[in-house]
């Protein structure tokens, strides 16, 4: 099969098989990564994060083979290194052949070419090393053995340096054995930097009109904006490659949107969004673009019981994780000491859970099987999991519930901290984030509906077709002659739209079984009273239809007003419900729990329900969430519905955009890490989860 692919990719008579790095990666995926992806399904794994790691592992191993076999391939008339890399470094195939025959001394261009290939491969090893965390025990043993072997081979390549053009490097048997044993005991570690060089920057490519081809991002939601920000920080725009974001709505931000406040003017968020301390990528993005000051930090989480009792639960600042939650558990007024002990044991059981066996796959059935009392389920597990995952506890998977409890509460002392936007999301993202992108040279085209993608003969995306532009939007497409039926030639395309739209726009890029993706509704009830009625910044409401209540932010100019918002996640039963009855029920619940609401007059209300607000993280859904890279070398996917390892949250959206940008940079020959690491797990947490 490899020989057939080699013949298929032969481009010119000089033996150079690939024009660009993305073509080389597509080849490596077909001959190596596909085997790795199939293997982890046989071994067993948890979490969709395993998929991109397995893909990177196949790429790293195959690139190691290519670098070891440079001289042998040259003798056969084959060059696997991309032609654009050779041209960037000022090297020809004849130079490679002369260096291999020792008739040409090493030049700076040759040295740079080989250093770039080593740097790229080393980054792939770093991405692949995390696969160990998601494999079954048996899978870990096999993976560690393979990683140890190839890590030793790649180290020999690095130690050989420019010598790979004079012969095939190989480690000694002792070095090979030492690497295998070390990896088996300590786990996979990325190879150390040896004679390294930074990756090549993304060099501009010219279109037919002589202008540089842009990277086009379809969709201006948080995922698309995060992808654009990552490309900016990688220096893509500064080095001459334009980045354009095409959004069909009048404003960017996607579902993180706002509407006009009919009572006092200004903007009100359609649905309250919040971030937790574990949302490292969202918080990092806000910091980098300068909007983090608009997030108010809360360490105290408020619970209100059905009889109106309140508990302000604050994790400890000095106890190690997961013991830092002890004060929170002890202060829950709705539970007896026995129920609190049972709850704590349930948390430990959940974070120690591993897939397999005959256990229920749904969270509710699993909790019941593990002996969690119904009161504990109703007054803790259900409201916490449903608000975090956006669907009912009867539907969400045990795996997704474990992630919430482990990463959102137990892993780190700051994991459960709340970060609430103090400005409307329409301003936070539509002005703050979008303004930062514009200041960095990114072009944002709103009111621009993408109808289709145009593909070249080699299967790559060649252009984006604009079906129409909303008439109220100013034209921002100077290179186009008409507002409708326009065409934007592109170098690469990131599709960052909801999954239903992606199925229509790029059906061939969607994985098999993606029709199993289903949405879960979230309902927001907006209420305006004649006076303030909520005396807490936020509260989890237990044992009621209402799940969360938020009062107006301190900086929204709402002093003296009684605006608040109630959020109900997984609101399947409310679809089609009479809105007046729903409003009355929510108001009655607030008046029963907050004394000030009993004497307040309701002035106005608005109910906003998004029936497809989030991906329903039901059992098995992670297996059909697609990775960022597709079979099309220059087409990438982003969105909180892709394989991010997170539920549909702002963190999931930002991660998806950053992963898509990373895949795009890698395909353009300049791989760079774009994800911010998770909060480090404490030693006790690692011992409890078996990941010490």
VOGU-3710 file (C-alpha; in Angstrom, 3 decimals, decimal comma):
1> xxxxxxxxxx> 0,000/0,000/0,000  2,842/2,415/0,849  4,405/1,889/-2,559  1,064/2,633/-4,218  0,777/5,858/-2,241  4,349/6,796/-3,137  3,499/6,447/-6,807  0,266/8,325/-6,313  2,049/11,288/-4,736  4,979/11,439/-7,173
11> xxxxxxxxxx> 4,777/15,003/-8,490  7,776/15,809/-10,670  10,708/14,054/-12,276  13,137/15,118/-9,545  11,519/12,627/-7,153  9,985/15,159/-4,729  6,738/13,482/-3,690  4,989/16,317/-1,868  4,588/19,989/-2,638  3,477/21,003/0,866
21> xxxxxxxxxx> 3,711/19,742/4,427  -0,043/19,133/4,656  0,245/16,662/1,770  3,065/14,881/3,605  0,945/14,731/6,768  -2,047/13,386/4,853  0,216/10,624/3,508  1,541/9,847/6,989  -2,000/9,655/8,334  -2,961/7,076/5,730
31> xxxxxxxxxx> 0,069/4,840/6,255  0,615/5,289/10,007  -1,956/7,297/11,965  -4,834/5,183/10,695  -3,187/2,147/12,302  -2,784/3,991/15,598  -6,394/5,173/15,625  -7,590/1,635/14,954  -5,291/0,248/17,654  -6,568/2,447/20,488
41> xxxxxxxxxx> -10,122/1,329/19,749  -8,910/-2,253/20,206  -6,916/-1,473/23,358  -9,580/0,723/24,919  -9,366/4,409/25,783  -11,263/7,157/27,607  -11,935/10,644/26,333  -11,797/12,120/22,835  -8,416/13,672/23,643  -6,964/10,267/22,797
51> xxxxxxxxxx> -7,846/10,686/19,115  -5,632/13,680/18,226  -2,865/12,232/20,424  -3,022/8,921/18,519  -2,971/10,847/15,252  0,131/12,772/16,367  1,741/9,504/17,466  1,374/8,003/13,989  2,776/11,176/12,424  5,752/11,206/14,821
61> xxxxxxxxxx> 6,615/7,562/14,187  6,311/7,900/10,400  8,374/11,108/10,333  11,051/9,298/12,347  11,119/6,598/9,664  11,343/9,219/6,927  14,255/11,030/8,591  16,129/7,771/9,200  15,675/6,687/5,595  16,637/9,913/3,799
71> xxxxxxxxxx> 19,720/8,391/2,124  17,944/5,152/1,147  15,040/7,079/-0,329  17,375/9,364/-2,251  19,025/6,280/-3,745  15,584/5,166/-4,917  14,816/8,570/-6,428  12,355/9,595/-3,725  12,298/12,701/-1,526  9,654/12,813/1,182
81> xxxxxxxxxx> 10,536/16,268/2,508  8,056/18,875/1,165  9,185/20,945/-1,782  8,042/24,183/-0,117  10,451/23,487/2,769  13,295/22,940/0,333  12,473/26,170/-1,467  12,162/28,147/1,778  15,601/26,937/2,870  17,110/27,481/-0,574
91> xxxxxxxxxx> 17,789/23,771/-1,128  17,216/21,671/-4,243  16,823/17,915/-4,617  20,171/17,945/-6,395  21,739/19,509/-3,278  20,353/16,664/-1,149  21,703/14,088/-3,563  25,114/15,771/-3,674  25,295/15,970/0,122  24,377/12,281/0,384
101> xxxxxxxxxx> 27,133/11,452/-2,119  29,583/13,613/-0,096  30,222/15,826/-3,134  28,645/18,867/-1,439  29,512/20,235/1,974  26,718/21,038/4,380  25,287/24,486/3,702  23,266/26,681/6,094  20,192/25,890/4,011  20,642/22,142/4,389
111> xxxxxxxxxx> 21,242/22,499/8,103  18,084/24,602/8,505  16,039/22,120/6,470  17,022/19,173/8,670  16,666/21,179/11,897  13,133/22,182/10,929  12,143/18,551/10,321  13,526/17,558/13,719  11,683/20,401/15,455  8,390/19,431/13,828
121> xxxxxxxxxx> 8,804/15,790/14,727  9,728/16,634/18,311  6,507/18,656/18,645  4,549/15,662/17,349  6,164/13,459/20,020  5,124/16,007/22,669  1,524/15,866/21,431  1,626/12,058/21,297  3,004/11,596/24,815  -0,340/12,518/26,437
131> xxxxxxxxxx> -1,985/9,460/24,853  -0,698/7,432/27,788  -3,208/9,151/30,098  -6,247/7,905/28,190  -5,389/4,269/27,427  -6,425/1,116/29,213  -3,795/-0,721/31,256  -3,064/-3,181/28,449  -3,010/-0,371/25,911  -0,537/1,570/28,050
141> xxxxxxxxxx> 1,915/-1,327/28,076  1,896/-1,689/24,297  1,996/2,053/23,679  4,879/2,606/26,094  6,910/-0,144/24,444  6,361/1,360/20,983  6,995/4,897/22,207  10,226/3,793/23,910  11,510/2,188/20,709  10,675/5,136/18,467
151> xxxxxxxxxx> 11,876/7,684/21,007  15,257/5,946/20,922  15,241/5,933/17,113  14,411/9,622/16,980  17,105/10,405/19,522  19,595/8,669/17,233  18,353/10,891/14,384  18,877/13,997/16,518  22,334/12,890/17,662  23,330/12,172/14,064
161> xxxxxxxxxx> 22,398/15,730/13,105  23,446/16,402/9,535  24,870/12,882/9,366  21,492/11,479/8,346  22,486/12,483/4,811  25,463/10,116/4,952  23,843/7,037/6,430  20,975/5,518/8,372  21,279/6,371/12,078  20,406/3,738/14,644
171> xxxxxxxxxx> 20,774/3,441/18,419  22,825/0,753/20,092  21,009/-2,200/21,600  21,793/-0,875/25,072  20,370/2,553/24,243  17,266/0,971/22,731  16,703/-1,268/25,753  17,271/1,603/28,189  14,693/3,758/26,395  12,102/0,978/26,388
181> xxxxxxxxxx> 12,596/0,207/30,096  12,581/3,888/31,073  9,387/4,536/29,140  7,693/1,425/30,550  8,416/2,527/34,122  8,135/6,331/33,947  5,755/6,749/31,036  6,369/8,465/27,703  8,387/11,657/27,730  8,984/13,860/24,694
191> xxxxxxxxxx> 12,553/13,722/23,348  14,847/16,419/24,660  15,861/19,238/22,396  19,069/18,303/20,586  20,505/20,622/17,949  17,050/22,077/17,467  15,745/24,987/15,453  12,414/26,804/15,625  9,780/25,690/13,120  9,482/27,538/9,866
201> xxxxxxxxxx> 7,084/30,449/9,923  4,025/30,294/7,697  5,186/31,895/4,478  2,603/33,637/2,290  1,274/31,941/-0,828  0,178/33,982/-3,786  -3,148/33,557/-5,526  -3,863/33,917/-9,228  -4,217/37,691/-8,789  -0,815/37,950/-7,114
211> xxxxxxxxxx> -2,316/38,678/-3,694  -1,512/36,418/-0,706  -4,101/33,710/-0,129  -5,908/34,081/3,214  -6,763/31,489/5,821  -10,554/31,694/5,938  -12,534/30,927/9,090  -16,217/30,232/8,475  -18,101/31,194/11,621  -17,527/34,057/14,033
221> xxxxxxxxxx> -18,552/32,335/17,245  -16,157/31,887/20,138  -14,500/28,893/18,420  -13,816/30,825/15,228  -12,564/33,888/17,100  -10,274/31,713/19,245  -8,854/30,102/16,100  -8,189/33,538/14,618  -6,482/34,681/17,834  -4,190/31,635/17,812
231> xxxxxxxxxx> -3,208/32,289/14,202  -2,461/35,905/15,054  -0,250/34,909/17,977  1,591/32,434/15,761  2,615/35,382/13,588  0,582/34,350/10,555  -0,867/37,807/9,852  2,341/39,652/10,726  4,253/37,545/8,184  1,890/38,304/5,331
241> xxxxxxxxxx> -0,843/35,638/5,351  -4,271/37,270/5,823  -6,842/35,779/8,191  -10,524/36,387/7,416  -13,511/35,469/9,566  -16,863/35,134/7,795  -19,940/35,329/10,052  -23,512/35,039/8,797  -25,029/37,064/11,641  -24,800/40,796/12,136
251> xxxxxxxxxx> -22,527/40,345/15,127  -19,765/37,929/16,062  -19,906/35,843/19,219  -22,279/33,066/18,145  -24,393/31,757/21,020  -22,551/34,024/23,448  -24,883/36,802/22,321  -26,866/39,650/23,884  -30,120/41,468/23,191  -31,435/44,938/24,034
261> xxxxxxxxxx> -32,789/45,522/27,544  -36,291/46,883/26,998  -36,496/48,384/30,493  -33,220/50,244/30,874  -31,549/49,991/27,488  -28,136/48,451/27,014  -27,556/44,768/26,437  -28,643/41,629/28,275  -27,100/38,211/27,637  -29,451/35,753/25,966
271> xxxxxxxxxx> -28,176/33,120/28,406  -25,801/33,607/31,318  -22,352/32,147/30,698  -19,701/31,535/33,315  -16,252/30,015/33,479  -14,622/27,972/36,215  -11,025/27,975/37,315  -10,466/24,754/35,366  -11,274/26,610/32,114  -7,614/27,360/31,516
281> xxxxxxxxxx> -7,843/28,097/27,791  -10,813/30,449/28,022  -9,223/32,385/30,874  -5,889/32,497/29,036  -7,561/33,862/25,893  -9,301/36,569/27,925  -5,984/37,506/29,507  -4,127/37,648/26,209  -6,666/39,943/24,531  -7,111/42,137/27,603
291> xxxxxxxxxx> -10,706/41,384/28,641  -9,934/39,356/31,775  -10,605/42,428/33,931  -14,262/42,116/32,916  -14,526/38,726/34,649  -15,397/38,857/38,343  -13,733/36,138/40,404  -15,803/34,278/43,021  -14,436/31,524/45,256  -17,676/31,081/47,163
301> xxxxxxxxxx> -20,393/28,932/45,615  -23,885/29,629/46,968  -26,510/26,922/47,439  -30,128/27,626/48,378  -32,188/24,702/49,696  -35,915/24,186/48,980  -36,784/25,647/52,411  -34,706/28,779/51,780  -31,601/27,915/53,803  -28,377/29,252/52,313
311> xxxxxxxxxx> -24,865/27,918/52,274  -21,869/29,860/51,028  -19,386/27,073/50,323  -15,751/28,065/49,852  -13,010/25,521/49,066  -10,015/25,587/51,373  -6,981/27,607/50,308  -4,498/25,437/52,203  -5,777/21,834/52,201  -4,388/19,787/49,273
321> xxxxxxxxxx> -6,712/18,632/46,521  -9,158/16,911/46,819  -9,347/17,587/50,578  -9,808/21,283/49,767  -13,506/20,517/49,192  -14,015/19,423/52,799  -15,334/22,846/53,927  -17,753/22,862/50,992  -19,150/19,440/51,846  -19,443/20,192/55,551
331> xxxxxxxxxx> -21,415/23,375/54,915  -24,129/21,805/52,757  -27,156/22,369/55,024  -29,496/20,026/53,181  -27,622/16,853/54,134  -27,010/14,899/57,292  -23,486/13,832/58,227  -24,181/10,351/56,824  -25,418/11,839/53,525  -22,339/14,068/53,296
341> xxxxxxxxxx> -20,094/11,055/53,875  -21,981/9,106/51,220  -21,623/12,024/48,812  -17,864/12,239/49,426  -17,486/8,495/48,821  -19,505/8,830/45,617  -17,108/11,536/44,399  -14,119/9,273/45,032  -15,815/6,354/43,285  -16,615/8,543/40,294
351> xxxxxxxxxx> -13,088/9,848/39,766  -11,752/6,293/40,069  -14,238/5,047/37,453  -12,842/3,363/34,348  -14,811/2,264/31,284  -15,732/-1,345/30,739  -17,666/-3,962/32,646  -21,400/-4,212/33,078  -21,908/-0,905/34,870  -24,595/1,509/33,619
361> xxxxxxxxxx> -23,370/4,073/31,125  -25,792/6,835/32,210  -24,944/8,926/35,252  -28,245/8,518/37,119  -28,302/4,730/36,858  -24,622/4,558/37,855  -25,152/6,758/40,913  -28,109/4,672/41,989  -26,154/1,458/41,544  -23,327/2,893/43,662
371> xxxxxxxxxx> -25,717/3,526/46,529  -26,131/7,278/46,320  -29,341/8,231/48,184  -32,065/9,796/46,079  -31,971/12,972/48,203  -28,257/13,337/47,496  -28,891/12,814/43,793  -31,765/15,318/43,702  -30,110/17,987/45,847  -26,501/17,758/44,624
381> xxxxxxxxxx> -25,665/15,457/41,729  -28,556/16,491/39,477  -28,216/20,295/39,750  -24,410/20,239/39,587  -24,081/17,817/36,651  -27,008/19,209/34,683  -25,796/22,808/34,922  -22,243/21,783/33,957  -23,149/19,386/31,132  -26,297/21,057/29,841
391> xxxxxxxxxx> -28,459/17,934/29,936  -30,396/15,890/32,441  -28,649/13,452/34,751  -30,726/10,650/33,211  -29,057/11,236/29,831  -25,442/12,284/30,425  -22,703/9,684/30,466  -20,699/8,574/33,475  -17,545/9,540/31,590  -18,687/13,151/31,135
401> xxxxxxxxxx> -19,825/13,292/34,776  -16,415/12,070/35,896  -14,739/14,878/33,980  -16,935/17,487/35,676  -16,192/16,144/39,128  -12,483/15,518/38,556  -11,440/18,568/36,562  -14,136/20,946/37,779  -13,955/20,288/41,514  -11,398/17,800/42,808
411> xxxxxxxxxx> -8,206/18,200/40,783  -7,017/21,592/42,037  -7,836/24,149/44,727  -8,773/26,740/42,091  -10,703/24,394/39,807  -14,168/25,289/41,156  -13,612/29,066/41,270  -16,244/30,989/39,311  -15,472/33,743/36,800  -18,612/35,692/35,893
421> xxxxxxxxxx> -18,664/38,216/33,028  -19,410/41,692/34,336  -20,164/43,098/30,907  -22,656/41,726/28,372  -21,159/39,021/26,189  -22,023/41,068/23,120  -19,563/43,681/24,393  -17,047/41,244/25,855  -16,610/39,263/22,640  -18,271/41,422/20,005
431> xxxxxxxxxx> -16,261/44,499/20,978  -13,381/43,347/23,179  -12,198/40,165/21,476  -13,291/41,228/17,982  -11,683/44,632/18,466  -8,394/43,014/19,461  -8,475/40,817/16,358  -9,150/43,792/14,096  -6,286/45,692/15,708  -4,018/42,768/14,780
441> xxxxxxxxxx> -5,068/42,812/11,135  -7,792/40,127/11,088  -10,675/40,959/8,755  -14,116/40,206/10,218  -16,910/40,061/7,635  -20,319/39,936/9,328  -23,589/39,316/7,515  -21,723/37,025/5,123  -23,384/33,689/4,374  -21,088/30,952/3,070
451> xxxxxxxxxx> -22,977/28,657/0,719  -20,321/26,096/-0,235  -16,640/25,284/-0,544  -14,858/24,863/-3,867  -12,343/22,026/-4,176  -9,340/21,676/-6,461  -8,500/18,567/-8,480  -6,190/17,320/-5,709  -9,042/17,433/-3,189  -7,894/20,547/-1,347
461> xxxxxxxxxx> -10,190/23,465/-0,574  -9,560/26,116/-3,202  -12,151/28,769/-2,400  -15,132/29,718/-0,270  -18,356/30,566/-2,068  -20,420/33,432/-0,662  -24,093/32,781/-1,292  -25,319/36,189/-0,227  -24,662/39,101/2,089  -27,187/40,572/4,447
471> xxxxxxxxxx> -28,263/43,874/2,938  -27,958/45,819/6,183  -24,256/44,967/6,393  -21,602/47,151/4,752  -19,612/45,332/2,110  -16,176/44,387/3,439  -15,042/42,276/0,513  -12,908/44,646/-1,534  -11,564/41,836/-3,713  -15,054/40,875/-4,900
481> xxxxxxxxxx> -16,981/42,502/-7,653  -20,481/41,575/-6,491  -22,136/41,210/-3,090  -23,847/37,947/-3,971  -22,400/34,829/-5,555  -18,864/35,934/-4,664  -15,818/33,715/-4,291  -12,844/33,983/-1,923  -9,783/31,957/-2,869  -8,099/30,593/0,239
491> xxxxxxxxxx> -4,995/28,803/1,404  -6,825/26,880/4,141  -10,287/26,860/5,649  -11,450/26,389/9,246  -15,162/25,602/9,494  -16,305/26,834/12,916  -20,084/26,588/12,707  -22,625/24,480/14,662  -22,682/20,819/13,738  -25,989/21,021/11,852
501> xxxxxxxxxx> -24,548/23,730/9,621  -21,293/21,786/9,225  -23,221/18,712/8,064  -24,648/20,796/5,212  -21,493/22,723/4,357  -18,891/19,941/4,561  -20,782/16,622/4,722  -17,795/14,616/3,474  -15,643/15,885/6,345  -18,056/14,694/9,012
511> xxxxxxxxxx> -17,144/11,309/10,510  -19,295/8,232/10,209  -21,951/8,226/12,889  -21,999/11,994/13,303  -25,765/11,851/12,818  -25,822/10,531/16,394  -24,949/14,009/17,633  -28,012/15,487/19,310  -28,622/18,769/21,020  -29,888/19,592/24,470
521> xxxxxxxxxx> -31,990/22,683/25,179  -31,218/25,401/27,705  -33,865/27,885/28,815  -33,131/31,322/30,250  -35,923/33,208/32,029  -35,251/36,964/32,170  -37,177/38,886/34,822  -37,406/42,615/35,523  -38,831/43,656/38,903  -39,399/47,151/40,257
531> xxxxxxxxxx> -36,628/46,615/42,817  -33,670/44,294/43,419  -34,861/40,872/44,533  -31,700/38,724/44,538  -29,192/39,586/47,278  -26,574/37,053/46,101  -24,351/37,361/43,023  -25,414/33,858/41,995  -26,953/30,769/43,544  -27,589/27,113/42,765
541> xxxxxxxxxx> -31,268/26,479/43,523  -31,860/22,972/44,864  -35,025/20,945/44,461  -36,728/23,441/42,134  -37,333/23,750/38,414  -34,986/26,749/38,455  -31,364/25,614/38,615  -29,271/28,790/38,717  -30,165/32,403/39,380  -27,909/35,337/38,560
551> xxxxxxxxxx> -28,422/38,953/39,457  -27,321/41,807/37,219  -23,557/42,371/37,169  -22,202/45,125/39,373  -20,850/47,049/36,371  -23,892/46,922/34,104  -25,430/50,172/35,281  -28,382/48,272/36,740  -28,271/49,686/40,305  -31,764/50,052/41,715
561> xxxxxxxxxx> -33,272/47,721/39,146  -34,483/44,235/39,831  -33,218/42,349/36,823  -32,227/38,725/37,299  -31,875/35,665/35,127  -32,839/32,066/35,856  -31,154/29,309/33,839  -32,618/25,819/33,332  -30,339/23,320/31,570  -31,570/20,168/29,854
571> xxxxxxxxxx> -35,020/21,714/29,578  -36,485/19,019/27,314  -39,777/18,928/29,232  -40,241/22,669/28,807  -40,222/22,631/24,990  -43,706/23,632/23,914  -44,713/24,648/27,461  -46,931/27,700/27,864  -44,496/30,553/28,459  -46,760/32,372/30,895
581> xxxxxxxxxx> -47,083/29,283/33,067  -43,326/28,769/33,002  -42,697/32,399/33,965  -45,224/32,222/36,811  -43,671/29,046/38,191  -40,178/30,527/38,169  -41,399/33,737/39,832  -43,172/31,707/42,524  -39,964/29,781/43,229  -37,956/32,998/43,574
591> xxxxxxxxxx> -40,551/34,518/45,901  -40,436/31,409/48,082  -36,637/31,597/48,367  -35,862/35,349/48,348  -37,938/37,545/50,704  -37,395/40,713/48,642  -39,120/39,092/45,659  -42,340/38,642/47,641  -43,031/42,376/47,756  -41,609/43,215/44,330
601> xxxxxxxxxx> -43,723/43,852/41,240  -42,809/42,044/38,037  -42,458/44,624/35,275  -41,390/42,548/32,311  -40,137/39,110/31,347  -38,591/37,314/28,452  -37,950/33,614/27,929  -35,175/32,484/25,605  -34,866/28,795/24,751  -32,198/27,385/22,487
611> xxxxxxxxxx> -33,304/23,823/21,600  -29,792/22,937/20,372  -27,798/24,935/22,897  -25,205/22,236/23,613  -24,197/18,776/22,473  -25,885/16,142/24,584  -22,990/14,209/26,111  -24,788/10,887/26,130  -22,897/7,588/26,306  -20,906/6,981/23,135
621> xxxxxxxxxx> -21,124/10,523/21,780  -17,379/11,161/22,160  -16,684/8,393/19,647  -18,429/10,403/16,899  -17,192/13,889/17,751  -14,735/14,711/14,942  -11,148/15,814/15,406  -9,930/19,162/14,091  -8,056/17,701/11,120  -10,054/16,149/8,289
631> xxxxxxxxxx> -9,179/13,976/5,318  -8,927/17,189/3,291  -5,356/18,449/3,913  -6,290/22,135/4,302  -9,774/21,821/5,835  -10,247/21,896/9,609  -13,184/21,810/12,006  -13,840/23,856/15,137  -16,758/24,150/17,513  -17,703/22,903/20,960
641> xxxxxxxxxx> -19,173/19,811/19,256  -15,772/18,611/18,013  -13,424/16,305/19,919  -12,106/18,663/22,587  -12,477/16,415/25,609  -14,849/18,993/27,099  -18,626/19,422/27,096  -20,222/22,283/25,175  -18,890/25,205/27,164  -16,937/28,365/26,455
651> xxxxxxxxxx> -13,821/26,394/27,391  -14,737/23,702/24,867  -15,271/26,345/22,190  -11,916/28,015/22,810  -10,112/24,668/22,891  -11,690/23,664/19,587  -10,582/26,901/17,938  -7,061/26,550/19,258  -6,869/22,890/18,189  -8,066/23,800/14,693
661> xxxxxxxxxx> -5,465/26,573/14,502  -2,768/24,126/15,638  -3,793/21,635/12,947  -3,781/24,410/10,351  -0,324/25,616/11,434  0,991/22,073/11,302  -0,386/21,587/7,793  1,236/24,857/6,746  4,591/23,562/7,983  4,821/25,544/11,225
671> xxxxxxxxxx> 3,491/23,334/14,048  3,109/25,158/17,342  1,406/24,216/20,600  -1,711/26,333/21,113  -3,448/24,789/24,147  -2,925/26,063/27,660  -2,208/23,142/30,024  -4,851/22,020/32,490  -4,475/22,872/36,149  -1,968/20,397/37,597
681> xxxxxxxxxx> -3,492/17,555/39,569  -2,232/17,111/43,101  -0,357/14,014/44,193  -3,297/12,709/46,232  -5,613/13,137/43,241  -3,189/11,248/41,020  -2,978/8,451/43,567  -6,770/8,214/43,802  -7,185/8,092/40,041  -4,293/5,691/39,489
691> xx> -2,289/8,286/37,532  0,557/8,840/39,945
//
